[in-house]
Amino acid sequence: MVPLMSESLERGLGPLEYLKLRLHLLVCTWCARYFKQIKFLRRLVRLRTSMPAKDNPARVALTVDARERIAKSLRQAEPQRPLR
């Protein structure tokens, strides 16, 4: 049922899919609670990403120094590939 819940957030469900999901949510409190939570998280993420950068610390760009440190760390973490 979880894939159908996720799909319902991404696209419109057909009549049979919609009915199947709604009926299941009526009888399954765990899924109803989970569906409510993922809808809330989706709204929260959309709100957060639509905020201007000055009001949204998550959208502030990294400094050049921070970018270089991250790139260096990633290069060092890459496994060595054998030569062919």
C-alpha positions in Angstrom: 0.0 0.0 0.0 2.9 2.4 0.6 3.9 2.6 -3.1 0.3 3.6 -3.9 0.4 6.2 -1.2 3.6 7.7 -2.7 2.2 7.5 -6.2 -1.0 9.4 -5.1 1.2 12.3 -4.1 3.0 12.4 -7.5 0.1 11.8 -9.8 -3.6 11.5 -9.9 -4.9 8.0 -9.2 -7.3 6.1 -11.4 -10.8 5.5 -9.9 -10.0 1.9 -8.8 -6.6 2.9 -7.3 -8.2 5.8 -5.5 -11.0 3.6 -4.1 -8.5 0.9 -3.0 -6.3 3.4 -1.2 -9.3 5.2 0.5 -10.9 1.9 1.7 -7.6 0.7 3.1 -7.0 4.0 4.9 -10.4 3.7 6.5 -9.6 0.3 8.1 -5.8 0.6 8.7 -5.0 3.3 11.3 -1.2 2.6 10.8 -1.3 3.4 7.1 -3.7 6.4 7.7 -1.2 7.8 10.2 1.8 7.2 7.9 0.0 8.8 4.9 -0.8 11.9 7.0 2.9 12.1 8.0 4.2 11.8 4.5 1.8 14.5 3.3 2.9 16.8 6.1 6.6 16.2 5.3 6.0 16.9 1.6 4.2 20.2 2.4 7.1 21.1 4.8 9.8 20.4 2.2 7.9 22.4 -0.4 7.5 25.3 1.9 11.1 25.1 3.0 12.5 25.0 -0.6 10.2 27.9 -1.8 11.5 30.3 0.9 14.0 32.9 -0.2 17.6 32.1 0.6 17.9 34.9 3.3 15.1 33.3 5.3 16.2 29.7 4.6 19.5 28.6 6.1 19.3 25.4 4.1 19.6 27.4 0.8 22.7 29.4 1.8 25.6 28.6 -0.6 28.8 27.1 0.7 32.0 29.1 0.8 34.7 28.3 -1.7 36.9 26.9 1.1 34.1 24.6 2.3 33.5 23.3 -1.3 37.2 22.6 -1.7 37.4 20.7 1.6 34.4 18.6 0.6 35.8 17.8 -2.8 39.1 16.8 -1.3 37.4 14.6 1.2 35.4 12.9 -1.5 38.4 12.3 -3.7 40.2 10.7 -0.8 37.2 8.5 0.0 36.9 7.1 -3.5 38.1 3.5 -3.7 41.1 3.0 -6.0 40.1 1.3 -9.2 42.5 -1.3 -10.7 44.1 -0.4 -14.0 43.1 -2.5 -16.9 
